[in-house]
Amino acid sequence: MQVEGRIAGKIAVVTGAASGIGRAVMEDLIDHGAACVAAVDRSPAVTKVAEAVAEARRGVRVPPFVGDVTDAPFRHSVFERLTAE
């Protein structure tokens, strides 16, 4: 299935992006043209993954957001910041 046309240029908020499946999904989305935002609940982890992805993907920017994605005010703040940029 060709996904480039469906996700290229879109913004994906990836939860659990610090490791495992979340990180793999984020990297795959980036490889297919999506811009990704890493949302995790651990600050050091999100900083490390944002730096590693930027290095591996030649400077791709992955804005880190630290918080609980089940918390509505946190989700709202993520989208507020994304739309302001």
ABEGO torsion letter per residue (X at the ends): XBAAAAABGBBBBBBGAABEAAAAAAAAAAAAGBBBBBBBABAAAAAAAAAAAAAAAGGBBBBBBBEBAABAAAAAAAAAAAAAX
